[in-house]
Amino acid sequence: MMTATDTNAMDDSPRYSFWAKAAPLLRKADALFRKTAEFLAPVADFLARYWVASAFFSSGLTKTTTGSFTLFGHAFNYPLSLLPTESTFTLFEYEYQVPLLPSTLAAYMGTAAELLLPVFLLLGIGTRYAALALFVFNIVAVISYPDLMAAGLAQHQVWGLLLLITMCHGPGKLSVDYLINRFIRR
């Protein structure tokens, strides 16, 4: 027969709190979240590089000329050149105020930088150096164009942040740099 003290002893059995019951589920959810984030990190790294590269490359395309050349009586068209257009030279002479460089040299260097560095950034070749060069280029672009509106400044800030993250974090697994590093380690 049960006495009153036995009944009280049964009532004193350990009761699990809500948090004690939820903790294992939260640990499993956290582990799943971390694995998913780890899986998606290379994609996020690539998309950040793509975002910035496309912005700078598109800008570079507006500064170049398309054309053609004739060889043996046949005209060959080329989609772009690293050579700036006359309007680009005019922009660098009258609109952009690039410090320390003559406007013609700035036009050539700016156009080449906007066309070559984004390709390296996108493919992940010398990624940290390409990101550093574009980061500096981005700062010079903001300084050189005094009529930059708030929306344009905000875009440059986002690009600068993405470039800074790429410089600090590296290109990620979806890059030529990663493949080269992996090959060298073998």
C-alpha positions in Angstrom: 0.0 0.0 0.0 1.2 3.5 -0.8 1.6 6.0 1.9 1.4 9.7 1.6 5.2 10.0 1.6 5.3 7.5 -1.3 2.9 9.7 -3.3 5.0 12.7 -2.7 8.1 10.9 -3.8 6.4 10.1 -7.1 5.4 13.7 -7.6 9.0 14.7 -7.0 10.2 12.7 -10.1 12.3 14.9 -12.4 10.3 17.0 -14.7 12.0 18.2 -17.8 11.6 21.8 -18.7 10.6 23.0 -22.1 14.2 24.1 -22.8 15.5 20.7 -21.8 13.2 19.0 -24.3 13.8 21.6 -27.0 17.6 21.7 -26.7 18.2 18.5 -28.8 15.9 19.8 -31.5 17.6 23.1 -31.5 21.0 21.5 -31.8 19.8 19.4 -34.8 18.3 22.5 -36.4 21.6 24.4 -35.8 23.6 21.6 -37.3 21.4 21.5 -40.4 21.6 25.3 -40.7 25.4 25.2 -40.5 25.7 22.4 -43.1 23.4 24.3 -45.4 25.3 27.5 -45.0 28.6 25.7 -45.5 27.2 24.2 -48.7 25.9 27.5 -50.0 29.0 29.6 -49.1 30.8 28.9 -52.4 27.7 30.0 -54.3 27.5 33.2 -52.2 31.1 33.9 -52.8 30.7 33.5 -56.5 27.5 35.6 -56.6 29.3 38.5 -54.8 32.2 38.3 -57.3 29.7 38.2 -60.2 27.7 41.2 -58.9 30.7 43.4 -58.7 32.4 42.1 -61.8 29.3 42.6 -63.9 28.9 46.2 -62.7 32.5 47.2 -63.5 32.6 45.2 -66.8 29.4 46.8 -68.0 30.8 50.2 -67.2 33.9 49.4 -69.1 32.0 48.3 -72.2 30.3 51.7 -72.4 33.8 53.3 -72.7 35.1 51.2 -75.6 34.5 51.0 -79.3 33.5 48.1 -81.5 34.9 47.9 -84.9 36.4 45.9 -87.7 39.5 45.4 -89.6 40.1 44.2 -93.1 42.6 41.4 -93.9 43.0 39.9 -97.4 39.8 41.6 -98.5 37.7 40.2 -95.7 36.3 42.4 -92.9 36.6 40.9 -89.4 34.4 42.4 -86.7 35.4 42.5 -83.1 32.9 43.2 -80.3 35.1 45.4 -78.2 38.5 46.9 -77.8 40.5 48.0 -74.8 40.8 51.4 -76.6 38.5 54.1 -75.2 36.2 56.0 -77.5 36.5 59.8 -78.1 33.6 60.4 -75.7 35.5 58.5 -73.0 38.5 60.8 -73.5 36.2 63.8 -73.3 34.6 62.4 -70.1 38.0 62.0 -68.4 39.1 65.4 -69.6 36.1 67.5 -68.5 33.8 65.4 -66.2 36.0 63.1 -64.2 38.7 64.6 -62.0 41.1 61.8 -61.5 43.9 62.9 -59.1 47.6 62.6 -60.1 47.0 61.2 -63.6 46.7 63.0 -67.0 43.2 62.6 -68.4 44.4 60.5 -71.4 46.3 58.1 -69.3 43.4 57.9 -66.8 41.0 57.0 -69.7 43.3 54.2 -70.9 43.9 52.8 -67.4 40.3 53.2 -66.3 38.9 51.4 -69.4 41.5 48.6 -69.2 40.8 48.2 -65.4 37.1 48.0 -65.9 37.4 45.4 -68.7 40.3 43.2 -67.3 40.0 43.1 -63.5 36.3 42.0 -63.5 37.2 39.0 -65.6 39.9 38.0 -63.1 37.5 38.6 -60.3 34.7 36.6 -61.8 36.9 33.6 -62.8 38.7 33.7 -59.4 42.2 34.2 -60.9 44.4 36.3 -58.5 41.1 37.1 -56.9 42.3 38.9 -53.8 44.6 41.1 -55.9 41.9 41.8 -58.5 39.5 42.7 -55.6 42.1 45.0 -54.1 42.7 46.7 -57.4 39.0 47.2 -58.0 38.5 48.4 -54.4 41.1 51.1 -55.0 39.6 51.8 -58.4 36.2 52.1 -56.8 37.5 54.7 -54.3 39.2 56.7 -57.1 35.9 56.6 -59.1 34.0 58.1 -56.2 36.6 60.8 -55.6 36.9 61.6 -59.3 33.3 62.2 -60.0 32.0 65.0 -57.8 28.5 64.9 -59.3 27.8 61.4 -58.1 24.3 61.3 -56.7 23.3 59.5 -53.4 22.1 56.4 -55.3 25.3 56.1 -57.2 27.3 56.5 -54.0 25.2 53.8 -52.3 26.1 51.4 -55.2 29.8 52.2 -54.9 29.6 51.5 -51.2 27.9 48.1 -51.8 30.6 47.2 -54.4 33.3 48.4 -52.0 31.9 46.2 -49.2 31.7 43.1 -51.5 35.2 43.7 -52.7 36.4 44.1 -49.1 34.7 40.8 -48.1 36.3 39.1 -51.1 39.7 40.5 -50.2 39.4 39.3 -46.6 37.5 36.0 -47.2 39.0 34.9 -50.5 37.3 33.7 -53.6 35.8 30.5 -52.3 35.6 27.1 -53.8 34.1 28.2 -57.1 37.3 29.8 -58.4 40.4 29.0 -60.4 42.5 30.1 -57.3 40.9 27.3 -55.3 41.6 24.7 -58.0 45.2 25.8 -58.3 45.7 25.8 -54.5 44.1 22.3 -54.3 46.4 21.0 -57.1 49.5 22.5 -55.5 48.7 20.9 -52.1 48.7 17.4 -53.6 
